[in-house]
């Protein structure tokens, strides 16, 4: 496996992500972006990029903040994330720089791109689907923020063509049940092929072993973590198809009688 830091630019600032892929494979393969949680691109996202490379993808752990800009506490994390949540045009500018870079790589099939994201990164992945980036086949939000952007701020696609999977902790204080219903209505109204899976008894950040703040609704849940990655794996296999040696598990529907 090849795995190394990867620099790219949006024309006004430079970013340092992390690229992982199987260097022994010679054919082009789907590319998957990994959008980070609120502290910035970290070992957590790099680990997920390496996991995706083991499934046959080229995975880029994205940097949404810029080289050397990382948070080390909630105040710093919020200061980095909040401007992008408020200015979704800026979020789009930075995300599209990562998409362009991933598409430009020689091992990547630019017409088969996916995205996954965690917490703040889940919002980024969903926004990629909302504005309709060409070549993006599917996105996964894992305990992500769900709120749509203002259409006056960012032009969105009339129809969401990327398939959408949202994996959500039902007790998540950052996306209450009404936010889930609003998200479902949004996806329905824009013609998306969408799914929401709610994990009962789970809060925010259920895939992150460092999340140990149950009092504030942020708690790692190993069972939900394992289930969410099986769902993500199968979803991406469905999105990209068996020609990439990634098989959706088959479970025949039982015949009546």
C-alpha positions as CSV (number, residue, x, y, z in Angstrom):
1,X,0.0,0.0,0.0
2,X,1.1,3.5,-0.8
3,X,0.2,6.0,1.9
4,X,1.7,9.5,2.2
5,X,0.8,13.1,2.8
6,X,-0.6,14.8,-0.3
7,X,-0.5,18.6,-0.9
8,X,-2.9,20.5,-3.2
9,X,-4.3,24.0,-3.6
10,X,-7.6,25.8,-4.2
11,X,-5.7,28.7,-5.9
12,X,-5.6,30.9,-2.7
13,X,-4.4,28.5,-0.1
14,X,-2.5,25.2,0.2
15,X,-3.8,22.0,1.9
16,X,-2.2,18.8,3.2
17,X,-4.3,15.7,3.0
18,X,-3.3,12.0,3.1
19,X,-3.5,9.7,0.1
20,X,-3.7,5.9,0.3
21,X,-4.0,3.3,-2.5
22,X,-2.8,-0.1,-3.5
23,X,0.3,0.5,-5.6
24,X,0.2,-3.1,-6.9
25,X,-3.0,-2.5,-8.9
26,X,-2.4,-1.1,-12.4
27,X,-5.9,-0.2,-13.5
28,X,-7.7,3.0,-12.6
29,X,-10.0,2.6,-9.6
30,X,-12.7,4.6,-7.9
31,X,-11.6,7.5,-5.7
32,X,-13.1,8.2,-2.3
33,X,-12.7,11.4,-0.3
34,X,-12.6,11.2,3.5
35,X,-13.8,14.4,5.1
36,X,-12.6,15.1,8.7
37,X,-14.3,15.9,12.0
38,X,-14.0,19.4,13.5
39,X,-10.4,19.3,14.7
40,X,-9.0,18.8,11.1
41,X,-7.4,16.0,9.2
42,X,-5.9,13.6,11.8
43,X,-4.8,10.0,12.4
44,X,-8.5,9.0,12.6
45,X,-9.1,10.0,8.9
46,X,-5.8,8.7,7.7
47,X,-6.7,5.3,9.2
48,X,-10.0,5.4,7.3
49,X,-8.2,6.2,4.1
50,X,-5.9,3.2,4.6
51,X,-9.0,1.0,5.2
52,X,-10.5,2.2,2.0
53,X,-7.3,1.5,0.1
54,X,-7.5,-2.1,1.3
55,X,-10.9,-2.3,-0.3
56,X,-9.4,-1.4,-3.7
57,X,-10.1,2.4,-3.7
58,X,-7.7,5.4,-3.9
59,X,-8.7,7.4,-0.8
60,X,-7.8,11.0,0.0
61,X,-8.2,12.2,3.6
62,X,-9.1,15.8,2.9
63,X,-7.8,18.9,4.6
64,X,-10.5,21.5,4.8
65,X,-8.5,24.0,7.0
66,X,-5.1,24.5,5.4
67,X,-1.5,23.3,6.0
68,X,-0.7,23.3,9.7
69,X,-4.2,24.5,10.8
70,X,-5.5,22.0,13.3
71,X,-7.5,22.3,16.5
72,X,-6.4,20.9,19.9
73,X,-9.4,21.8,22.0
74,X,-13.1,22.6,21.5
75,X,-12.6,26.3,21.2
76,X,-9.9,25.9,18.5
77,X,-11.9,23.3,16.7
78,X,-15.0,25.5,16.7
79,X,-13.0,28.5,15.4
80,X,-11.8,26.4,12.5
81,X,-15.1,24.8,11.6
82,X,-17.7,27.5,12.2
83,X,-16.6,29.8,9.3
84,X,-17.1,26.9,6.9
85,X,-20.5,25.9,8.3
86,X,-21.7,29.5,8.0
87,X,-20.1,30.1,4.6
88,X,-21.0,27.0,2.5
89,X,-19.6,28.7,-0.6
90,X,-16.2,28.7,1.1
91,X,-16.8,25.1,2.1
92,X,-17.6,24.2,-1.5
93,X,-14.4,26.0,-2.8
94,X,-12.2,23.9,-0.5
95,X,-14.0,20.6,-1.0
96,X,-14.0,21.0,-4.8
97,X,-10.2,21.6,-4.7
98,X,-9.8,18.2,-3.1
99,X,-12.2,16.6,-5.6
100,X,-10.3,18.1,-8.5
101,X,-7.0,16.9,-7.1
102,X,-8.3,13.3,-6.5
103,X,-9.7,13.2,-10.0
104,X,-6.4,14.3,-11.5
105,X,-4.4,11.4,-10.0
106,X,-3.4,8.8,-12.6
107,X,-4.7,5.8,-10.6
108,X,-8.2,7.3,-10.2
109,X,-11.2,6.9,-12.5
110,X,-12.5,10.5,-12.4
111,X,-16.0,9.3,-13.3
112,X,-16.2,7.2,-10.2
113,X,-15.8,9.3,-7.1
114,X,-17.3,8.9,-3.7
115,X,-17.1,10.7,-0.3
116,X,-17.5,9.8,3.3
117,X,-17.3,12.1,6.2
118,X,-17.5,12.2,10.0
119,X,-19.2,14.9,12.1
120,X,-18.4,18.1,10.3
121,X,-17.1,16.0,7.5
122,X,-20.5,14.3,7.2
123,X,-21.9,17.8,6.3
124,X,-19.1,18.2,3.7
125,X,-19.9,14.9,2.1
126,X,-23.6,15.7,2.0
127,X,-22.9,19.1,0.5
128,X,-20.9,17.4,-2.3
129,X,-24.1,15.6,-3.2
130,X,-26.3,18.7,-2.8
131,X,-24.4,20.8,-5.4
132,X,-24.1,17.9,-7.8
133,X,-20.4,17.5,-8.6
134,X,-19.9,15.5,-11.9
135,X,-18.6,12.0,-11.4
136,X,-19.6,11.7,-7.7
137,X,-21.6,8.5,-7.4
138,X,-22.3,8.3,-3.7
139,X,-21.7,9.9,-0.3
140,X,-21.8,8.7,3.3
141,X,-22.4,10.8,6.3
142,X,-21.4,9.2,9.6
143,X,-22.8,11.1,12.6
144,X,-22.7,14.2,10.5
145,X,-24.4,17.5,10.7
146,X,-27.4,17.4,8.4
147,X,-28.6,21.0,7.8
148,X,-28.9,22.2,4.2
149,X,-27.2,25.3,3.0
150,X,-29.1,28.4,1.8
151,X,-29.7,28.2,-1.9
152,X,-29.0,31.9,-2.1
153,X,-25.5,31.2,-0.8
154,X,-24.6,28.2,-3.0
155,X,-26.3,27.0,-6.2
156,X,-27.6,23.5,-5.7
157,X,-28.5,20.8,-8.1
158,X,-32.2,20.5,-8.9
159,X,-31.9,16.8,-8.5
160,X,-29.4,15.0,-6.2
161,X,-27.9,12.4,-8.5
162,X,-25.3,10.9,-6.1
163,X,-26.7,8.2,-3.8
164,X,-26.8,9.2,-0.2
165,X,-26.4,7.3,3.0
166,X,-26.7,9.0,6.4
167,X,-25.7,6.9,9.5
168,X,-27.0,8.7,12.5
169,X,-27.0,8.3,16.3
170,X,-30.6,8.9,17.3
171,X,-29.5,10.7,20.5
172,X,-27.1,13.0,18.7
173,X,-27.5,16.5,20.3
174,X,-26.1,18.1,17.1
175,X,-28.8,16.6,14.9
176,X,-32.1,16.2,16.7
177,X,-34.9,14.1,15.3
178,X,-36.5,17.2,13.7
179,X,-33.2,17.7,11.8
180,X,-33.4,14.1,10.5
181,X,-37.0,14.7,9.3
182,X,-36.0,17.9,7.6
183,X,-33.1,16.1,5.9
184,X,-35.4,13.3,4.7
185,X,-37.8,15.9,3.3
186,X,-34.9,17.7,1.6
187,X,-33.6,14.5,0.0
188,X,-37.1,13.5,-1.1
189,X,-37.9,16.9,-2.6
190,X,-34.7,16.7,-4.7
191,X,-35.2,13.3,-6.0
192,X,-32.3,11.6,-4.3
193,X,-31.7,7.9,-3.9
194,X,-31.3,8.3,-0.1
195,X,-31.2,6.2,3.1
196,X,-31.0,7.2,6.8
197,X,-30.1,4.5,9.4
198,X,-30.7,5.6,13.0
199,X,-28.7,3.8,15.7
200,X,-30.8,3.7,18.9
201,X,-29.1,4.7,22.1
202,X,-26.2,6.4,20.3
203,X,-25.1,10.0,20.4
204,X,-22.6,12.0,18.4
205,X,-19.2,10.6,17.3
206,X,-20.1,7.0,17.8
207,X,-17.2,5.8,15.5
208,X,-14.5,7.7,17.3
209,X,-12.8,5.8,20.2
210,X,-11.6,9.2,21.6
211,X,-15.3,10.3,22.1
212,X,-15.8,9.7,25.8
213,X,-18.2,12.5,26.9
214,X,-21.5,10.8,27.4
215,X,-22.8,13.7,29.5
216,X,-22.7,16.0,26.4
217,X,-23.9,13.3,24.0
218,X,-20.6,12.3,22.5
219,X,-19.7,8.7,23.1
220,X,-17.9,5.9,21.1
221,X,-20.2,2.9,20.5
222,X,-18.2,-0.2,19.3
223,X,-21.3,-2.0,18.0
224,X,-22.6,1.0,16.0
225,X,-19.1,1.6,14.8
226,X,-18.8,-1.9,13.4
227,X,-22.3,-1.8,11.9
228,X,-21.6,1.6,10.3
229,X,-18.5,0.4,8.5
230,X,-20.2,-2.7,7.2
231,X,-22.9,-0.5,5.8
232,X,-20.4,1.9,4.3
233,X,-18.5,-0.9,2.7
234,X,-21.6,-2.4,1.1
235,X,-22.9,1.0,0.1
236,X,-19.7,1.9,-1.8
237,X,-19.6,-1.6,-3.4
238,X,-23.2,-1.0,-4.7
239,X,-22.4,2.5,-5.9
240,X,-19.2,1.5,-7.8
241,X,-20.3,-1.9,-9.0
242,X,-18.7,-5.4,-9.2
243,X,-16.4,-4.6,-12.1
244,X,-14.0,-3.1,-9.4
245,X,-13.9,-6.5,-7.6
246,X,-16.0,-5.1,-4.8
247,X,-19.0,-7.3,-4.3
248,X,-22.2,-6.4,-2.6
249,X,-23.2,-9.2,-0.2
250,X,-26.1,-11.2,-1.6
251,X,-28.9,-12.4,0.6
252,X,-31.8,-13.8,-1.5
253,X,-35.2,-12.8,-0.3
254,X,-37.0,-15.9,1.0
255,X,-39.7,-17.2,-1.2
256,X,-43.2,-17.1,0.2
257,X,-44.5,-20.5,1.4
